[in-house]
Each structure stands twice: as structure tokens, then as C-alpha cells.
Amino acid sequence: MSDRYQDLAHNPIGKFLVKNLGLPNPPYLERYDGGPLVDGTVLTGTAKAGTVSKAITAALKADKIEATGVPAQGKRYKGLVFDATGISDAAGLVALQEFFTPVLRQLQGCGRIVVVGSVPEDASTEGARVAQRALEGFTRSLAKEVGAGSTANLVYLAKGAEKSIASTLGFLLSAKSAYVSGQVVRVGSTGITKVTEPADLQKPLAGKVALVTGASRGLGEADMRTLARDGATVIGLDVPPLEGDLKALAEELGGGYIVGDITSPDAPATIAAYVKENYGAVDVVVHNAGITRDKRLRNMKAENWQLVVDISVGAPQRITDELLAQGLVNTGGTIIGIASIAGIAGNNGQTNYASAKAGVIGWIQSLAERVAADGITANVVAPGFMETEMVKTIPLGIREAGRRMNSMSQGGLPVDVAEAIAWFANPGSGAVSGNVLGVNGQMLLGAS
């Protein structure tokens, strides 16, 4: 959907009005279109006693990202990466200011900032736990300051996961994370600390099979296209009324498709049988299917409550359990749930939807612990305001507020969600599990 206000804000008259009236100024975001992950140089820095600087340098080299640890006056940088693992007390937090303040003005538009810390709960002293937890407040605040389409995110590395950071840095430093800011990613949190890096950075999912529900349109279609771009064989699933769109998409991408209602009692067995017969097993499962039936609770009908909850979280649980019980998710595979900012911050008139999406978070975090022993990961993507056909039904005033109330001052695109899913699916992300990633441009109000 075209953002007319964004276009207006970038013409001469619009620029004048935006500047003088203090209106939101949504930048044009850079999105990945193939080629190198980062088009420019990344500057790295470290606090004293930082423990992962060498690992960061090695990861950037593996990602074929140009990097330097020596700042140069007047040089423009596409990214800034800081090793904050060595900060062990509140006084040491000044290292953040000492590194970032002199170079922030040298960050290019649509630049990237990544702070790398240690898991606070694993700290050996109270002072270290304080300092590492403080990194969240710092990163989220910096994300709201940088502007110009730039982002800032935090990575917590568990002990032993230092060499498993390349995929995460590659995603957070690239245009693939255009609408991801103010987020916290934990690497190695479920005990999986070793990964198998893909042989081909451009096709990290080569040889993998991915199942996507709700696949024919919108977010699901973007998921299918992005996973296929990265080399996966895709299987789409959607309801009978959308069979034509689903079939055309699957055939275009050289994949398969399943027509059915995921809430039907026989859906888990039917899906499992199709996967087993045609592909043997899957490596990626994306539970994208979802609907809304918005009403305030006092006007809510039981059937609308039950349908929303079952499609978003009940059916995905049953399908996943069947696939796991039959051994149809390969070792090294990943299961991805789609939540929503509504499941984190709540939303007026969406008690059913918000409950379902919060339930997705609880389920996936529990599942991540359960499947870790099998080398399988589970993560959540929680979209914010996305430019899909669904938003056309939202009243104009509410729609515009939804678009502007984030650090990017605009809605996200379906591909933004798809890129996050593809990152979780990347074999190099095998130590990333139990995470909830907000793809929301950093919402300004509520938890994000």
C-alpha cells in the first residue's frame, strides 16, 4: 500500500512543512535486494576486558562485511558494533558514551548499530548483572535517537555461543532488518551454542524444506518468496477459497501446496502425511495463518473468540506436535510462530487476538526448551503495523496513527517479516532460540 504522506514529506513543500511544524518525517528505508549484506564499512569497538571482539571480527569476515577497529575522522560508516561484554559495573557504562558519541554523526543513513553483551542472569557479580541489564535501556533509547532510517539492537551472547554470532550480525547489520529496531536477541539461551554455517551466503536454505501456513497472500506470500529466494523448497498451506492463488504461487516457486483448514480435526495427520510422502521431512515450519474478529469483550461472541484463538495458537500446537511425534522436523530445523505487537502491549477491541498472540509467545518459548535436545529451535516474530490488504479496512485516523507511532514513522512491509523468518530459518542461526523479535519499527508506546 502506498504511503502518500511519506511521499509528501519528501517533496519540497512537504519538507518545509515537516520541518517547521514538527511533523513525523518517515525516511525511505533501504531493503535487501541481493548482493553484499552491507554496502559500506562497519566500525567495531570494545569496552576494556571485552571477551568477544575477536569473535565479532571473525563473524564479520565470514559474512564478507568490510570492517575496521580504527575510527577515522570524516569517514562514514554503515554500521557500528560494540563489544560491551567487559562492562562489569555501573561506572563502566561510560564506555558506551566514549565509543558512540564521537562517531554517531559519521553513521550513514539507514545505518546499523549493534551492541553485544553477556546474558545478565549469567553474571558472576551483582555489578556485572546491573551493567549488562543496563544495555537494554541504552540500546532502546539510542534506537529512538538515531533517526534517518537507522536502527539499534542488542545481542546477548550466552557462554560458549561466541562463535555462533555470524548469522545474527549479518541480519542486524544488513538491509534485511530495515524494520527491526530496539530489539534484544539472545544467542545460546536454550543451551544450543554450536551451529553449522551455510555453505552459500546467498542460498543459506539450499536443500531445506519449509512449510508455511496462510501462504497464499500477504505475509504468507512474502514468507514463501523470501524462503524460496534463500534456496528453500517451499510448501504452502491455505484454505479452499484461496486454492487458486496458492497453487499459482507454489508452481511459480517450484514448491508444493496443501489445501485445507488447519483447525479441522484431521489437519495434523493430513499435513504430516503430505510432508512424509512428498518430502520425507521439513526443516522450517512457519505458523503464519491467522485472522481477526475484533469486538470489545462485552460484545464478543464465543465463536469469534474460539476461532481466533484456535487458528493462531491451538491448531499450530496440534500440527507441530504431530510433526514432532512422527519425527518429521529434521535436526537443525526451526519452528516459527507469528505473534503480534497486540500480544505484547494489548489492543482495544482485540482481547481474543491479543490473548492468542500472547499465547503464541508462551507456547514457542516453552517449545524452544522442549526441542533443544533434538537440535531444533523455536522463535517468534511479532509484527507491528504492516502494510497489508487488511489495513485498508482500518479507519483513516487510526491507520495513520498506527503508521507513525514508531521510530521509523511508517508501516512495515510483508518482506520485513519474511526477512526475520528467513534469518531464524538460516542454519547459521541454530543457536538463536526462544526469542521474540518485534518487527515493528520500534513502537513508541507500550512494550515492543
VMD Tcl script that draws the C-alpha trace (Angstrom):
set ca {
  {0.00 0.00 0.00}
  {1.38 3.40 -0.97}
  {2.24 5.79 1.86}
  {1.13 9.14 0.42}
  {2.21 11.08 3.49}
  {5.74 9.71 3.14}
  {5.87 10.86 -0.47}
  {4.52 14.28 0.54}
  {7.11 14.64 3.30}
  {9.89 14.25 0.75}
  {8.80 16.87 -1.81}
  {9.99 20.50 -1.37}
  {6.76 21.83 0.12}
  {6.34 18.80 2.33}
  {9.88 19.06 3.65}
  {9.23 22.67 4.63}
  {6.02 21.77 6.47}
  {7.52 18.75 8.20}
  {10.49 20.75 9.45}
  {8.57 23.82 10.61}
  {5.55 22.05 12.10}
  {7.49 19.25 13.77}
  {5.62 16.55 11.86}
  {6.79 12.94 11.51}
  {9.36 12.51 8.75}
  {9.30 8.90 7.51}
  {12.54 8.09 5.68}
  {12.72 5.79 2.70}
  {14.13 2.58 4.15}
  {16.77 0.55 2.37}
  {15.75 -3.07 1.90}
  {17.84 -6.00 0.77}
  {17.83 -6.59 -2.98}
  {20.63 -9.13 -3.33}
  {24.38 -8.74 -3.33}
  {26.58 -7.98 -0.30}
  {24.92 -7.90 3.10}
  {26.38 -4.48 3.91}
  {27.24 -1.80 1.36}
  {29.86 0.10 3.32}
  {32.24 -0.19 6.25}
  {31.41 -1.28 9.79}
  {33.33 0.25 12.70}
  {33.92 -2.00 15.71}
  {34.81 -1.09 19.26}
  {35.11 -2.70 22.67}
  {34.99 -1.93 26.34}
  {38.02 -2.88 28.42}
  {38.07 -6.62 29.14}
  {35.58 -7.29 26.34}
  {35.51 -11.00 25.57}
  {34.06 -11.30 22.07}
  {35.90 -8.77 19.93}
  {37.79 -11.48 18.07}
  {34.58 -13.44 17.55}
  {32.88 -10.33 16.16}
  {35.75 -9.70 13.75}
  {35.68 -13.33 12.60}
  {31.90 -13.21 12.13}
  {32.07 -10.05 10.03}
  {34.77 -11.65 7.91}
  {32.62 -14.76 7.44}
  {29.72 -12.52 6.37}
  {32.05 -10.74 3.91}
  {31.42 -7.42 5.65}
  {34.17 -4.79 5.47}
  {35.14 -3.77 8.99}
  {37.72 -1.73 10.88}
  {38.51 -1.18 14.53}
  {40.19 2.18 13.98}
  {37.92 5.23 13.59}
  {38.92 7.83 11.01}
  {37.87 11.46 11.10}
  {35.39 12.25 8.35}
  {34.87 8.60 7.42}
  {31.24 7.49 7.04}
  {30.21 4.13 8.45}
  {27.31 1.89 7.53}
  {27.37 0.16 10.88}
  {28.74 0.38 14.42}
  {29.32 -2.74 16.53}
  {30.37 -2.51 20.18}
  {31.54 -5.33 22.44}
  {30.09 -4.44 25.83}
  {30.73 -7.83 27.46}
  {33.56 -6.39 29.53}
  {31.42 -3.82 31.35}
  {31.19 -5.14 34.90}
  {29.67 -2.30 36.91}
  {27.61 0.86 36.57}
  {30.67 3.10 36.35}
  {31.91 1.11 33.38}
  {28.85 2.01 31.33}
  {30.63 5.23 30.35}
  {32.44 3.08 27.77}
  {29.26 3.26 25.70}
  {29.37 7.04 25.65}
  {33.09 7.09 24.95}
  {32.70 4.91 21.85}
  {29.44 6.12 20.37}
  {29.40 9.87 20.98}
  {32.40 10.69 18.74}
  {31.20 8.54 15.82}
  {27.40 8.77 15.76}
  {27.48 11.72 13.36}
  {29.53 9.55 10.99}
  {26.78 6.92 10.72}
  {25.25 6.85 7.24}
  {21.52 6.98 6.63}
  {19.82 3.61 7.17}
  {22.85 2.69 9.25}
  {23.02 -0.11 11.79}
  {24.13 -0.22 15.42}
  {24.63 -3.49 17.29}
  {25.66 -3.75 20.94}
  {26.88 -7.17 22.07}
  {26.60 -8.07 25.74}
  {26.61 -11.05 28.09}
  {23.45 -12.66 29.46}
  {22.70 -10.65 32.65}
  {21.37 -13.67 34.53}
  {24.69 -15.45 33.99}
  {26.75 -12.63 35.52}
  {29.10 -13.62 38.34}
  {28.60 -10.39 40.30}
  {25.72 -8.07 41.04}
  {27.59 -5.18 39.45}
  {28.02 -7.07 36.19}
  {24.36 -8.02 36.14}
  {23.39 -4.38 36.63}
  {25.70 -3.26 33.84}
  {24.62 -5.89 31.34}
  {20.92 -5.29 32.01}
  {21.51 -1.57 31.53}
  {22.45 -2.27 27.92}
  {18.76 -2.77 27.10}
  {17.80 0.73 28.19}
  {20.78 2.19 26.38}
  {20.10 0.40 23.10}
  {16.37 1.12 23.05}
  {16.98 4.79 23.77}
  {19.68 5.05 21.14}
  {17.33 3.40 18.65}
  {14.91 6.28 19.22}
  {17.64 8.88 18.73}
  {19.47 7.84 15.59}
  {16.76 8.59 13.01}
  {17.34 8.63 9.24}
  {16.14 5.05 8.92}
  {18.92 3.74 11.17}
  {18.42 1.02 13.76}
  {19.99 -0.10 17.03}
  {19.70 -3.57 18.52}
  {21.24 -5.60 21.35}
  {22.61 -9.14 21.25}
  {23.10 -11.13 24.45}
  {25.61 -13.95 23.98}
  {25.48 -16.97 26.27}
  {28.76 -18.57 27.28}
  {30.02 -20.86 24.55}
  {28.00 -19.19 21.79}
  {30.67 -16.67 20.82}
  {31.40 -18.41 17.52}
  {27.71 -18.64 16.58}
  {27.04 -14.95 16.03}
  {27.72 -14.52 12.29}
  {24.14 -15.04 11.11}
  {22.77 -12.67 13.74}
  {25.28 -9.92 12.99}
  {24.71 -10.36 9.27}
  {20.97 -9.90 9.71}
  {21.10 -6.97 12.11}
  {23.73 -5.10 10.10}
  {22.06 -5.60 6.73}
  {19.08 -4.06 4.99}
  {17.20 -7.27 5.81}
  {16.50 -5.78 9.25}
  {15.12 -2.48 7.92}
  {12.11 -2.51 10.27}
  {13.78 -4.15 13.29}
  {14.99 -1.73 15.95}
  {15.19 -1.54 19.73}
  {15.15 -5.33 19.94}
  {17.04 -7.80 22.13}
  {18.28 -11.08 20.64}
  {19.61 -13.90 22.80}
  {22.07 -16.36 21.28}
  {22.66 -19.69 23.03}
  {19.88 -19.21 25.59}
  {18.49 -22.76 25.30}
  {21.87 -24.45 25.53}
  {22.44 -24.78 21.78}
  {25.73 -22.97 21.20}
  {27.21 -24.62 18.12}
  {25.93 -24.08 14.58}
  {26.59 -25.26 11.06}
  {27.25 -22.26 8.87}
  {25.64 -22.42 5.41}
  {27.98 -23.08 2.50}
  {26.39 -20.33 0.41}
  {25.57 -16.94 1.97}
  {23.19 -16.16 -0.89}
  {21.36 -19.50 -0.61}
  {21.60 -20.45 3.07}
  {18.47 -22.62 2.83}
  {19.60 -24.68 -0.15}
  {18.43 -28.26 0.32}
  {15.95 -27.29 3.05}
  {12.17 -27.74 3.00}
  {9.89 -25.07 4.50}
  {6.17 -25.31 5.35}
  {4.22 -22.04 5.56}
  {0.58 -21.80 6.65}
  {-1.67 -18.98 5.45}
  {0.66 -18.88 2.48}
  {-1.29 -17.55 -0.48}
  {-1.35 -13.80 0.25}
  {0.09 -11.01 2.37}
  {2.67 -12.02 4.95}
  {2.47 -15.68 3.97}
  {3.20 -14.98 0.33}
  {6.20 -12.85 1.31}
  {7.42 -15.68 3.54}
  {7.17 -18.14 0.67}
  {9.01 -15.88 -1.75}
  {11.79 -14.98 0.66}
  {12.41 -18.55 1.82}
  {12.50 -19.67 -1.82}
  {14.90 -16.83 -2.64}
  {17.21 -18.21 0.03}
  {17.13 -21.65 -1.57}
  {14.37 -23.49 0.28}
  {11.81 -25.76 -1.31}
  {8.54 -24.28 -0.06}
  {5.23 -25.91 0.80}
  {2.28 -23.54 1.11}
  {-0.91 -24.27 3.01}
  {-4.15 -22.32 2.83}
  {-7.93 -22.66 2.88}
  {-10.00 -23.90 -0.11}
  {-11.29 -20.45 -1.21}
  {-7.68 -19.40 -1.85}
  {-6.61 -22.56 -3.67}
  {-6.14 -20.76 -7.00}
  {-3.74 -18.19 -5.55}
  {-1.95 -20.85 -3.52}
  {-1.45 -23.19 -6.45}
  {-0.18 -20.41 -8.72}
  {2.33 -19.25 -6.10}
  {3.58 -22.75 -5.33}
  {4.03 -23.55 -9.01}
  {5.84 -20.26 -9.62}
  {8.27 -21.05 -6.81}
  {8.69 -24.70 -7.71}
  {7.17 -25.90 -4.46}
  {4.19 -27.84 -3.20}
  {0.89 -26.92 -1.61}
  {-1.76 -28.26 0.73}
  {-5.38 -27.10 0.67}
  {-7.22 -27.37 3.96}
  {-8.44 -25.84 7.20}
  {-5.78 -26.06 9.90}
  {-8.45 -26.17 12.61}
  {-10.08 -29.34 11.28}
  {-9.55 -32.44 13.46}
  {-7.70 -34.32 10.72}
  {-5.43 -31.42 9.69}
  {-2.33 -32.51 11.67}
  {-2.42 -36.04 10.27}
  {-3.15 -34.81 6.74}
  {-0.27 -32.34 6.79}
  {2.11 -34.90 8.27}
  {1.16 -37.48 5.64}
  {1.72 -35.00 2.80}
  {5.12 -33.98 4.15}
  {6.23 -37.57 4.72}
  {5.10 -38.81 1.31}
  {6.44 -35.91 -0.77}
  {9.47 -34.58 1.12}
  {10.37 -37.02 3.88}
  {10.51 -34.24 6.47}
  {10.69 -30.47 6.82}
  {13.38 -28.15 8.13}
  {11.31 -25.00 8.64}
  {7.73 -24.62 9.88}
  {6.17 -21.15 9.78}
  {2.81 -20.83 11.53}
  {1.66 -17.72 9.69}
  {-2.10 -18.38 9.44}
  {-4.23 -16.02 11.50}
  {-7.43 -13.98 11.47}
  {-9.02 -11.15 13.45}
  {-12.58 -10.90 14.74}
  {-12.46 -7.59 16.58}
  {-15.03 -6.67 19.22}
  {-14.80 -5.27 22.70}
  {-15.12 -8.05 25.23}
  {-18.61 -7.05 26.32}
  {-19.79 -7.64 22.73}
  {-17.64 -10.68 21.96}
  {-19.32 -13.86 20.69}
  {-17.93 -17.18 21.86}
  {-17.45 -18.48 18.32}
  {-15.33 -15.46 17.38}
  {-13.20 -15.93 20.47}
  {-12.67 -19.61 19.85}
  {-11.94 -19.30 16.13}
  {-9.26 -16.62 16.55}
  {-7.53 -18.49 19.37}
  {-7.64 -21.85 17.61}
  {-6.25 -20.59 14.31}
  {-3.45 -18.58 15.94}
  {-2.26 -20.96 18.65}
  {-4.40 -24.08 19.10}
  {-4.00 -25.51 15.60}
  {-0.28 -24.65 15.36}
  {0.31 -26.57 18.58}
  {-1.51 -29.64 17.30}
  {0.22 -29.57 13.91}
  {3.65 -29.11 15.45}
  {3.12 -31.89 17.97}
  {2.12 -34.27 15.17}
  {5.15 -33.39 13.05}
  {7.46 -33.83 16.03}
  {5.83 -37.07 17.14}
  {6.41 -38.56 13.69}
  {9.98 -37.26 13.50}
  {9.14 -35.03 10.55}
  {11.15 -31.99 11.67}
  {14.81 -32.55 10.88}
  {17.61 -31.99 13.37}
  {18.75 -28.42 12.89}
  {15.21 -27.44 11.95}
  {13.23 -24.49 13.24}
  {9.64 -23.73 14.20}
  {8.49 -20.13 13.91}
  {5.34 -18.69 15.43}
  {3.79 -15.41 14.37}
  {2.60 -13.26 17.26}
  {1.82 -9.53 17.15}
  {2.51 -6.32 18.99}
  {-1.06 -6.79 20.24}
  {0.07 -9.90 22.10}
  {2.76 -7.86 23.86}
  {1.14 -4.48 24.51}
  {-2.57 -5.34 24.13}
  {-5.08 -3.58 21.90}
  {-8.56 -2.14 22.35}
  {-11.17 -4.48 20.88}
  {-8.76 -7.38 20.46}
  {-8.88 -9.37 23.69}
  {-9.28 -12.56 21.67}
  {-6.50 -11.78 19.21}
  {-4.13 -10.41 21.87}
  {-4.73 -13.47 24.06}
  {-4.00 -15.76 21.12}
  {-0.83 -13.94 20.13}
  {0.45 -13.76 23.71}
  {-0.28 -17.48 23.84}
  {1.92 -18.00 20.78}
  {4.79 -16.41 22.69}
  {4.27 -18.63 25.72}
  {3.97 -21.74 23.56}
  {7.07 -21.08 21.46}
  {9.21 -20.22 24.48}
  {8.15 -23.47 26.12}
  {8.66 -25.39 22.88}
  {12.17 -23.97 22.48}
  {13.18 -25.61 25.74}
  {11.47 -28.90 24.84}
  {13.06 -29.36 21.41}
  {16.55 -28.06 22.21}
  {17.81 -31.56 22.97}
  {16.87 -32.54 19.41}
  {18.83 -29.64 17.94}
  {15.64 -27.83 16.90}
  {14.99 -24.14 17.51}
  {11.77 -22.21 18.05}
  {11.27 -18.45 17.82}
  {8.55 -15.83 17.50}
  {8.18 -12.93 15.09}
  {5.85 -10.23 16.44}
  {4.87 -7.78 13.67}
  {3.66 -4.27 14.34}
  {1.72 -2.16 11.83}
  {2.25 -3.84 8.46}
  {1.15 -2.54 5.06}
  {-1.15 -5.39 4.03}
  {-4.60 -5.58 2.49}
  {-6.03 -5.94 5.99}
  {-5.12 -2.38 6.98}
  {-7.30 -0.91 4.24}
  {-10.30 -1.70 6.43}
  {-8.93 0.37 9.34}
  {-10.38 3.91 9.66}
  {-8.03 6.55 8.25}
  {-7.22 8.28 11.55}
  {-6.37 5.06 13.35}
  {-4.44 3.83 10.33}
  {-2.28 6.94 10.20}
  {-1.61 6.81 13.95}
  {-0.56 3.19 13.63}
  {1.82 4.06 10.85}
  {3.51 6.99 12.58}
  {3.83 5.81 16.19}
  {7.16 4.07 15.77}
  {10.75 5.19 15.35}
  {10.53 4.81 11.57}
  {7.29 6.86 11.35}
  {5.85 4.37 8.86}
  {4.32 0.94 8.48}
  {6.39 -2.11 7.70}
  {6.18 -4.27 4.60}
  {5.42 -8.01 4.46}
  {9.00 -8.62 3.35}
  {10.23 -7.23 6.67}
  {8.53 -10.08 8.50}
  {9.72 -12.55 5.87}
  {13.35 -11.47 6.27}
  {13.15 -12.08 10.02}
  {11.69 -15.52 9.39}
  {14.43 -16.33 6.88}
  {17.05 -15.29 9.43}
  {15.57 -17.59 12.08}
  {15.49 -20.38 9.46}
  {19.13 -19.89 8.46}
  {21.26 -22.83 9.70}
  {23.73 -20.25 10.98}
  {21.01 -19.15 13.43}
  {20.96 -22.56 15.08}
  {21.91 -21.06 18.45}
  {19.10 -18.49 18.28}
  {16.08 -19.95 20.06}
  {13.35 -18.86 22.44}
  {13.41 -15.30 21.09}
  {10.55 -12.89 20.47}
  {11.56 -10.47 17.73}
  {9.44 -7.38 17.24}
  {9.29 -6.35 13.59}
  {7.59 -3.06 14.29}
  {9.96 -0.16 13.62}
  {10.26 0.18 17.41}
  {6.84 1.11 18.69}
  {6.90 4.34 20.68}
  {4.24 3.36 23.20}
  {3.82 0.16 25.18}
  {6.21 -2.76 25.25}
  {7.86 -3.54 21.91}
}
mol new
graphics top color blue
foreach p $ca { graphics top sphere $p radius 0.5 }
foreach p [lrange $ca 0 end-1] q [lrange $ca 1 end] { graphics top cylinder $p $q radius 0.2 }
display resetview
